[in-house]
Amino acid sequence: MQTTIRSASEEDFPLRSNFVGYHEEGQLSKPEDVAAALLPLITEHTLEQSGQRFDVRDL
């Protein structure tokens, strides 16, 4: 998905330049790392977490 986003046009994906920058700066996480961070959040979330926004880099 990250490769697809980076190859998209700015017209099709206005945030494309952000993702290109993340890639160039080595800030993209591996999909399996993201999945490992999100799984507990999805399966063990609390009522207080409902509706909150999370940045996978902070998990």
N, CA, C and O atoms as a Maestro MAE file, in Angstrom:
{
 s_m_m2io_version
 :::
 2.0.0
}

f_m_ct {
 s_m_title
 :::
 protein
 m_atom[236] {
  # First column is atom index #
  i_m_mmod_type
  r_m_x_coord
  r_m_y_coord
  r_m_z_coord
  i_m_residue_number
  s_m_chain_name
  s_m_pdb_residue_name
  s_m_pdb_atom_name
  i_m_atomic_number
  :::
  1 25 0.818 -1.182 0.000 1 A "MET " " N  " 7
  2 3 0.000 0.000 0.000 1 A "MET " " CA " 6
  3 2 0.867 1.255 0.000 1 A "MET " " C  " 6
  4 15 0.553 2.223 -0.692 1 A "MET " " O  " 8
  5 25 1.946 1.246 0.762 2 A "GLN " " N  " 7
  6 3 2.806 2.422 0.820 2 A "GLN " " CA " 6
  7 2 3.404 2.738 -0.547 2 A "GLN " " C  " 6
  8 15 3.507 3.905 -0.926 2 A "GLN " " O  " 8
  9 25 3.799 1.706 -1.286 3 A "THR " " N  " 7
  10 3 4.344 1.901 -2.629 3 A "THR " " CA " 6
  11 2 3.278 2.487 -3.550 3 A "THR " " C  " 6
  12 15 3.568 3.376 -4.350 3 A "THR " " O  " 8
  13 25 2.063 1.998 -3.439 4 A "THR " " N  " 7
  14 3 0.961 2.508 -4.260 4 A "THR " " CA " 6
  15 2 0.711 3.977 -3.970 4 A "THR " " C  " 6
  16 15 0.529 4.769 -4.895 4 A "THR " " O  " 8
  17 25 0.698 4.346 -2.708 5 A "ILE " " N  " 7
  18 3 0.476 5.743 -2.323 5 A "ILE " " CA " 6
  19 2 1.591 6.626 -2.861 5 A "ILE " " C  " 6
  20 15 1.326 7.693 -3.414 5 A "ILE " " O  " 8
  21 25 2.833 6.192 -2.702 6 A "ARG " " N  " 7
  22 3 3.959 7.015 -3.161 6 A "ARG " " CA " 6
  23 2 3.981 7.174 -4.673 6 A "ARG " " C  " 6
  24 15 4.526 8.156 -5.178 6 A "ARG " " O  " 8
  25 25 3.396 6.225 -5.411 7 A "SER " " N  " 7
  26 3 3.388 6.323 -6.870 7 A "SER " " CA " 6
  27 2 2.134 7.030 -7.397 7 A "SER " " C  " 6
  28 15 2.024 7.264 -8.600 7 A "SER " " O  " 8
  29 25 1.201 7.369 -6.526 8 A "ALA " " N  " 7
  30 3 -0.022 8.063 -6.937 8 A "ALA " " CA " 6
  31 2 0.291 9.517 -7.282 8 A "ALA " " C  " 6
  32 15 1.321 10.058 -6.881 8 A "ALA " " O  " 8
  33 25 -0.604 10.126 -8.022 9 A "SER " " N  " 7
  34 3 -0.444 11.548 -8.337 9 A "SER " " CA " 6
  35 2 -0.945 12.380 -7.157 9 A "SER " " C  " 6
  36 15 -1.758 11.916 -6.357 9 A "SER " " O  " 8
  37 25 -0.452 13.609 -7.064 10 A "GLU " " N  " 7
  38 3 -0.914 14.522 -6.010 10 A "GLU " " CA " 6
  39 2 -2.416 14.767 -6.157 10 A "GLU " " C  " 6
  40 15 -3.122 14.976 -5.170 10 A "GLU " " O  " 8
  41 25 -2.888 14.739 -7.391 11 A "GLU " " N  " 7
  42 3 -4.309 14.949 -7.654 11 A "GLU " " CA " 6
  43 2 -5.148 13.814 -7.065 11 A "GLU " " C  " 6
  44 15 -6.214 14.048 -6.496 11 A "GLU " " O  " 8
  45 25 -4.652 12.585 -7.211 12 A "ASP " " N  " 7
  46 3 -5.369 11.426 -6.684 12 A "ASP " " CA " 6
  47 2 -5.207 11.275 -5.178 12 A "ASP " " C  " 6
  48 15 -6.104 10.778 -4.497 12 A "ASP " " O  " 8
  49 25 -4.070 11.701 -4.665 13 A "PHE " " N  " 7
  50 3 -3.789 11.543 -3.235 13 A "PHE " " CA " 6
  51 2 -3.048 12.787 -2.741 13 A "PHE " " C  " 6
  52 15 -1.818 12.834 -2.784 13 A "PHE " " O  " 8
  53 25 -3.795 13.798 -2.270 14 A "PRO " " N  " 7
  54 3 -3.188 15.073 -1.883 14 A "PRO " " CA " 6
  55 2 -2.089 14.977 -0.814 14 A "PRO " " C  " 6
  56 15 -1.227 15.854 -0.751 14 A "PRO " " O  " 8
  57 25 -2.102 13.942 0.020 15 A "LEU " " N  " 7
  58 3 -1.083 13.801 1.070 15 A "LEU " " CA " 6
  59 2 0.119 12.988 0.602 15 A "LEU " " C  " 6
  60 15 0.955 12.596 1.415 15 A "LEU " " O  " 8
  61 25 0.210 12.735 -0.687 16 A "ARG " " N  " 7
  62 3 1.285 11.923 -1.249 16 A "ARG " " CA " 6
  63 2 2.664 12.394 -0.799 16 A "ARG " " C  " 6
  64 15 3.496 11.577 -0.404 16 A "ARG " " O  " 8
  65 25 2.916 13.697 -0.853 17 A "SER " " N  " 7
  66 3 4.243 14.212 -0.500 17 A "SER " " CA " 6
  67 2 4.615 13.872 0.945 17 A "SER " " C  " 6
  68 15 5.790 13.671 1.250 17 A "SER " " O  " 8
  69 25 3.625 13.808 1.830 18 A "ASN " " N  " 7
  70 3 3.906 13.407 3.214 18 A "ASN " " CA " 6
  71 2 4.475 11.996 3.248 18 A "ASN " " C  " 6
  72 15 5.477 11.741 3.916 18 A "ASN " " O  " 8
  73 25 3.832 11.074 2.524 19 A "PHE " " N  " 7
  74 3 4.261 9.680 2.531 19 A "PHE " " CA " 6
  75 2 5.609 9.493 1.849 19 A "PHE " " C  " 6
  76 15 6.410 8.657 2.266 19 A "PHE " " O  " 8
  77 25 5.860 10.274 0.798 20 A "VAL " " N  " 7
  78 3 7.173 10.219 0.147 20 A "VAL " " CA " 6
  79 2 8.237 10.665 1.145 20 A "VAL " " C  " 6
  80 15 9.299 10.049 1.235 20 A "VAL " " O  " 8
  81 25 7.960 11.728 1.892 21 A "GLY " " N  " 7
  82 3 8.893 12.208 2.906 21 A "GLY " " CA " 6
  83 2 9.120 11.195 4.008 21 A "GLY " " C  " 6
  84 15 10.255 10.983 4.435 21 A "GLY " " O  " 8
  85 25 8.048 10.564 4.475 22 A "TYR " " N  " 7
  86 3 8.192 9.530 5.506 22 A "TYR " " CA " 6
  87 2 9.099 8.407 5.012 22 A "TYR " " C  " 6
  88 15 9.950 7.908 5.748 22 A "TYR " " O  " 8
  89 25 8.902 8.022 3.760 23 A "HIS " " N  " 7
  90 3 9.718 6.947 3.180 23 A "HIS " " CA " 6
  91 2 11.182 7.372 3.084 23 A "HIS " " C  " 6
  92 15 12.077 6.624 3.478 23 A "HIS " " O  " 8
  93 25 11.419 8.555 2.566 24 A "GLU " " N  " 7
  94 3 12.790 9.042 2.388 24 A "GLU " " CA " 6
  95 2 13.516 9.211 3.717 24 A "GLU " " C  " 6
  96 15 14.735 9.052 3.788 24 A "GLU " " O  " 8
  97 25 12.771 9.532 4.764 25 A "GLU " " N  " 7
  98 3 13.367 9.752 6.085 25 A "GLU " " CA " 6
  99 2 13.351 8.494 6.952 25 A "GLU " " C  " 6
  100 15 13.726 8.544 8.123 25 A "GLU " " O  " 8
  101 25 12.921 7.373 6.385 26 A "GLY " " N  " 7
  102 3 12.907 6.115 7.132 26 A "GLY " " CA " 6
  103 2 11.905 6.083 8.265 26 A "GLY " " C  " 6
  104 15 12.117 5.382 9.255 26 A "GLY " " O  " 8
  105 25 10.817 6.824 8.143 27 A "GLN " " N  " 7
  106 3 9.832 6.912 9.218 27 A "GLN " " CA " 6
  107 2 8.661 5.947 9.068 27 A "GLN " " C  " 6
  108 15 7.783 5.907 9.930 27 A "GLN " " O  " 8
  109 25 8.636 5.175 7.992 28 A "LEU " " N  " 7
  110 3 7.531 4.235 7.803 28 A "LEU " " CA " 6
  111 2 7.789 2.956 8.586 28 A "LEU " " C  " 6
  112 15 8.906 2.439 8.617 28 A "LEU " " O  " 8
  113 25 6.743 2.465 9.210 29 A "SER " " N  " 7
  114 3 6.835 1.219 9.972 29 A "SER " " CA " 6
  115 2 6.523 0.040 9.068 29 A "SER " " C  " 6
  116 15 5.827 0.174 8.062 29 A "SER " " O  " 8
  117 25 7.051 -1.118 9.445 30 A "LYS " " N  " 7
  118 3 6.735 -2.345 8.715 30 A "LYS " " CA " 6
  119 2 5.286 -2.720 9.017 30 A "LYS " " C  " 6
  120 15 4.830 -2.545 10.147 30 A "LYS " " O  " 8
  121 25 4.555 -3.232 8.024 31 A "PRO " " N  " 7
  122 3 3.153 -3.599 8.257 31 A "PRO " " CA " 6
  123 2 2.967 -4.555 9.437 31 A "PRO " " C  " 6
  124 15 2.004 -4.426 10.193 31 A "PRO " " O  " 8
  125 25 3.881 -5.508 9.597 32 A "GLU " " N  " 7
  126 3 3.731 -6.456 10.709 32 A "GLU " " CA " 6
  127 2 3.929 -5.775 12.063 32 A "GLU " " C  " 6
  128 15 3.336 -6.202 13.054 32 A "GLU " " O  " 8
  129 25 4.751 -4.726 12.124 33 A "ASP " " N  " 7
  130 3 4.929 -3.980 13.368 33 A "ASP " " CA " 6
  131 2 3.667 -3.175 13.695 33 A "ASP " " C  " 6
  132 15 3.250 -3.090 14.850 33 A "ASP " " O  " 8
  133 25 3.074 -2.593 12.663 34 A "VAL " " N  " 7
  134 3 1.828 -1.846 12.854 34 A "VAL " " CA " 6
  135 2 0.727 -2.790 13.336 34 A "VAL " " C  " 6
  136 15 -0.017 -2.462 14.259 34 A "VAL " " O  " 8
  137 25 0.628 -3.952 12.713 35 A "ALA " " N  " 7
  138 3 -0.383 -4.934 13.115 35 A "ALA " " CA " 6
  139 2 -0.188 -5.362 14.563 35 A "ALA " " C  " 6
  140 15 -1.157 -5.479 15.314 35 A "ALA " " O  " 8
  141 25 1.050 -5.594 14.956 36 A "ALA " " N  " 7
  142 3 1.333 -6.016 16.333 36 A "ALA " " CA " 6
  143 2 0.962 -4.924 17.332 36 A "ALA " " C  " 6
  144 15 0.524 -5.226 18.442 36 A "ALA " " O  " 8
  145 25 1.131 -3.668 16.952 37 A "ALA " " N  " 7
  146 3 0.782 -2.562 17.843 37 A "ALA " " CA " 6
  147 2 -0.729 -2.350 17.909 37 A "ALA " " C  " 6
  148 15 -1.268 -2.005 18.960 37 A "ALA " " O  " 8
  149 25 -1.407 -2.559 16.783 38 A "LEU " " N  " 7
  150 3 -2.843 -2.299 16.737 38 A "LEU " " CA " 6
  151 2 -3.702 -3.425 17.297 38 A "LEU " " C  " 6
  152 15 -4.776 -3.166 17.841 38 A "LEU " " O  " 8
  153 25 -3.253 -4.655 17.173 39 A "LEU " " N  " 7
  154 3 -4.076 -5.785 17.607 39 A "LEU " " CA " 6
  155 2 -4.545 -5.659 19.059 39 A "LEU " " C  " 6
  156 15 -5.740 -5.808 19.315 39 A "LEU " " O  " 8
  157 25 -3.659 -5.392 20.014 40 A "PRO " " N  " 7
  158 3 -4.141 -5.241 21.395 40 A "PRO " " CA " 6
  159 2 -5.102 -4.058 21.554 40 A "PRO " " C  " 6
  160 15 -6.042 -4.120 22.347 40 A "PRO " " O  " 8
  161 25 -4.868 -3.003 20.810 41 A "LEU " " N  " 7
  162 3 -5.754 -1.850 20.895 41 A "LEU " " CA " 6
  163 2 -7.152 -2.210 20.395 41 A "LEU " " C  " 6
  164 15 -8.154 -1.762 20.953 41 A "LEU " " O  " 8
  165 25 -7.209 -3.010 19.356 42 A "ILE " " N  " 7
  166 3 -8.494 -3.421 18.784 42 A "ILE " " CA " 6
  167 2 -9.199 -4.440 19.675 42 A "ILE " " C  " 6
  168 15 -10.405 -4.342 19.898 42 A "ILE " " O  " 8
  169 25 -8.461 -5.403 20.176 43 A "THR " " N  " 7
  170 3 -9.085 -6.510 20.908 43 A "THR " " CA " 6
  171 2 -9.228 -6.262 22.407 43 A "THR " " C  " 6
  172 15 -10.028 -6.929 23.062 43 A "THR " " O  " 8
  173 25 -8.478 -5.329 22.955 44 A "GLU " " N  " 7
  174 3 -8.488 -5.117 24.405 44 A "GLU " " CA " 6
  175 2 -8.790 -3.672 24.785 44 A "GLU " " C  " 6
  176 15 -8.456 -3.241 25.889 44 A "GLU " " O  " 8
  177 25 -9.421 -2.918 23.881 45 A "HIS " " N  " 7
  178 3 -9.657 -1.504 24.148 45 A "HIS " " CA " 6
  179 2 -10.609 -1.305 25.326 45 A "HIS " " C  " 6
  180 15 -11.422 -2.168 25.656 45 A "HIS " " O  " 8
  181 25 -10.475 -0.151 25.936 46 A "THR " " N  " 7
  182 3 -11.341 0.211 27.054 46 A "THR " " CA " 6
  183 2 -12.371 1.226 26.571 46 A "THR " " C  " 6
  184 15 -12.226 1.800 25.492 46 A "THR " " O  " 8
  185 25 -13.388 1.439 27.354 47 A "LEU " " N  " 7
  186 3 -14.412 2.420 27.013 47 A "LEU " " CA " 6
  187 2 -13.795 3.813 26.867 47 A "LEU " " C  " 6
  188 15 -14.213 4.592 26.011 47 A "LEU " " O  " 8
  189 25 -12.809 4.123 27.695 48 A "GLU " " N  " 7
  190 3 -12.152 5.423 27.643 48 A "GLU " " CA " 6
  191 2 -11.417 5.637 26.317 48 A "GLU " " C  " 6
  192 15 -11.265 6.772 25.866 48 A "GLU " " O  " 8
  193 25 -10.967 4.561 25.702 49 A "GLN " " N  " 7
  194 3 -10.242 4.671 24.436 49 A "GLN " " CA " 6
  195 2 -11.177 4.837 23.241 49 A "GLN " " C  " 6
  196 15 -10.740 5.246 22.164 49 A "GLN " " O  " 8
  197 25 -12.439 4.529 23.420 50 A "SER " " N  " 7
  198 3 -13.402 4.604 22.328 50 A "SER " " CA " 6
  199 2 -13.486 6.031 21.793 50 A "SER " " C  " 6
  200 15 -13.674 6.979 22.557 50 A "SER " " O  " 8
  201 25 -13.347 6.176 20.486 51 A "GLY " " N  " 7
  202 3 -13.435 7.481 19.843 51 A "GLY " " CA " 6
  203 2 -12.140 8.269 19.828 51 A "GLY " " C  " 6
  204 15 -12.080 9.334 19.213 51 A "GLY " " O  " 8
  205 25 -11.103 7.775 20.488 52 A "GLN " " N  " 7
  206 3 -9.822 8.480 20.501 52 A "GLN " " CA " 6
  207 2 -9.056 8.223 19.218 52 A "GLN " " C  " 6
  208 15 -9.283 7.222 18.539 52 A "GLN " " O  " 8
  209 25 -8.151 9.128 18.888 53 A "ARG " " N  " 7
  210 3 -7.247 8.948 17.763 53 A "ARG " " CA " 6
  211 2 -5.900 8.505 18.302 53 A "ARG " " C  " 6
  212 15 -5.448 8.967 19.349 53 A "ARG " " O  " 8
  213 25 -5.272 7.604 17.571 54 A "PHE " " N  " 7
  214 3 -3.972 7.090 17.975 54 A "PHE " " CA " 6
  215 2 -3.001 7.210 16.814 54 A "PHE " " C  " 6
  216 15 -3.379 7.057 15.653 54 A "PHE " " O  " 8
  217 25 -1.767 7.480 17.134 55 A "ASP " " N  " 7
  218 3 -0.680 7.478 16.155 55 A "ASP " " CA " 6
  219 2 0.109 6.205 16.410 55 A "ASP " " C  " 6
  220 15 0.615 5.991 17.511 55 A "ASP " " O  " 8
  221 25 0.213 5.368 15.400 56 A "VAL " " N  " 7
  222 3 0.877 4.072 15.583 56 A "VAL " " CA " 6
  223 2 2.313 4.245 16.066 56 A "VAL " " C  " 6
  224 15 2.867 3.344 16.697 56 A "VAL " " O  " 8
  225 25 2.913 5.380 15.779 57 A "ARG " " N  " 7
  226 3 4.292 5.621 16.238 57 A "ARG " " CA " 6
  227 2 4.360 5.802 17.747 57 A "ARG " " C  " 6
  228 15 5.434 5.698 18.338 57 A "ARG " " O  " 8
  229 25 3.214 6.073 18.375 58 A "ASP " " N  " 7
  230 3 3.173 6.273 19.823 58 A "ASP " " CA " 6
  231 2 2.750 5.019 20.582 58 A "ASP " " C  " 6
  232 15 2.754 5.017 21.813 58 A "ASP " " O  " 8
  233 25 2.387 3.962 19.877 59 A "LEU " " N  " 7
  234 3 1.903 2.750 20.553 59 A "LEU " " CA " 6
  235 2 3.041 1.839 20.940 59 A "LEU " " C  " 6
  236 15 2.811 0.776 21.517 59 A "LEU " " O  " 8
  :::
 }
 m_bond[235] {
  # First column is bond index #
  i_m_from
  i_m_to
  i_m_order
  :::
  1 1 2 1
  2 2 3 1
  3 3 4 2
  4 3 5 1
  5 5 6 1
  6 6 7 1
  7 7 8 2
  8 7 9 1
  9 9 10 1
  10 10 11 1
  11 11 12 2
  12 11 13 1
  13 13 14 1
  14 14 15 1
  15 15 16 2
  16 15 17 1
  17 17 18 1
  18 18 19 1
  19 19 20 2
  20 19 21 1
  21 21 22 1
  22 22 23 1
  23 23 24 2
  24 23 25 1
  25 25 26 1
  26 26 27 1
  27 27 28 2
  28 27 29 1
  29 29 30 1
  30 30 31 1
  31 31 32 2
  32 31 33 1
  33 33 34 1
  34 34 35 1
  35 35 36 2
  36 35 37 1
  37 37 38 1
  38 38 39 1
  39 39 40 2
  40 39 41 1
  41 41 42 1
  42 42 43 1
  43 43 44 2
  44 43 45 1
  45 45 46 1
  46 46 47 1
  47 47 48 2
  48 47 49 1
  49 49 50 1
  50 50 51 1
  51 51 52 2
  52 51 53 1
  53 53 54 1
  54 54 55 1
  55 55 56 2
  56 55 57 1
  57 57 58 1
  58 58 59 1
  59 59 60 2
  60 59 61 1
  61 61 62 1
  62 62 63 1
  63 63 64 2
  64 63 65 1
  65 65 66 1
  66 66 67 1
  67 67 68 2
  68 67 69 1
  69 69 70 1
  70 70 71 1
  71 71 72 2
  72 71 73 1
  73 73 74 1
  74 74 75 1
  75 75 76 2
  76 75 77 1
  77 77 78 1
  78 78 79 1
  79 79 80 2
  80 79 81 1
  81 81 82 1
  82 82 83 1
  83 83 84 2
  84 83 85 1
  85 85 86 1
  86 86 87 1
  87 87 88 2
  88 87 89 1
  89 89 90 1
  90 90 91 1
  91 91 92 2
  92 91 93 1
  93 93 94 1
  94 94 95 1
  95 95 96 2
  96 95 97 1
  97 97 98 1
  98 98 99 1
  99 99 100 2
  100 99 101 1
  101 101 102 1
  102 102 103 1
  103 103 104 2
  104 103 105 1
  105 105 106 1
  106 106 107 1
  107 107 108 2
  108 107 109 1
  109 109 110 1
  110 110 111 1
  111 111 112 2
  112 111 113 1
  113 113 114 1
  114 114 115 1
  115 115 116 2
  116 115 117 1
  117 117 118 1
  118 118 119 1
  119 119 120 2
  120 119 121 1
  121 121 122 1
  122 122 123 1
  123 123 124 2
  124 123 125 1
  125 125 126 1
  126 126 127 1
  127 127 128 2
  128 127 129 1
  129 129 130 1
  130 130 131 1
  131 131 132 2
  132 131 133 1
  133 133 134 1
  134 134 135 1
  135 135 136 2
  136 135 137 1
  137 137 138 1
  138 138 139 1
  139 139 140 2
  140 139 141 1
  141 141 142 1
  142 142 143 1
  143 143 144 2
  144 143 145 1
  145 145 146 1
  146 146 147 1
  147 147 148 2
  148 147 149 1
  149 149 150 1
  150 150 151 1
  151 151 152 2
  152 151 153 1
  153 153 154 1
  154 154 155 1
  155 155 156 2
  156 155 157 1
  157 157 158 1
  158 158 159 1
  159 159 160 2
  160 159 161 1
  161 161 162 1
  162 162 163 1
  163 163 164 2
  164 163 165 1
  165 165 166 1
  166 166 167 1
  167 167 168 2
  168 167 169 1
  169 169 170 1
  170 170 171 1
  171 171 172 2
  172 171 173 1
  173 173 174 1
  174 174 175 1
  175 175 176 2
  176 175 177 1
  177 177 178 1
  178 178 179 1
  179 179 180 2
  180 179 181 1
  181 181 182 1
  182 182 183 1
  183 183 184 2
  184 183 185 1
  185 185 186 1
  186 186 187 1
  187 187 188 2
  188 187 189 1
  189 189 190 1
  190 190 191 1
  191 191 192 2
  192 191 193 1
  193 193 194 1
  194 194 195 1
  195 195 196 2
  196 195 197 1
  197 197 198 1
  198 198 199 1
  199 199 200 2
  200 199 201 1
  201 201 202 1
  202 202 203 1
  203 203 204 2
  204 203 205 1
  205 205 206 1
  206 206 207 1
  207 207 208 2
  208 207 209 1
  209 209 210 1
  210 210 211 1
  211 211 212 2
  212 211 213 1
  213 213 214 1
  214 214 215 1
  215 215 216 2
  216 215 217 1
  217 217 218 1
  218 218 219 1
  219 219 220 2
  220 219 221 1
  221 221 222 1
  222 222 223 1
  223 223 224 2
  224 223 225 1
  225 225 226 1
  226 226 227 1
  227 227 228 2
  228 227 229 1
  229 229 230 1
  230 230 231 1
  231 231 232 2
  232 231 233 1
  233 233 234 1
  234 234 235 1
  235 235 236 2
  :::
 }
}
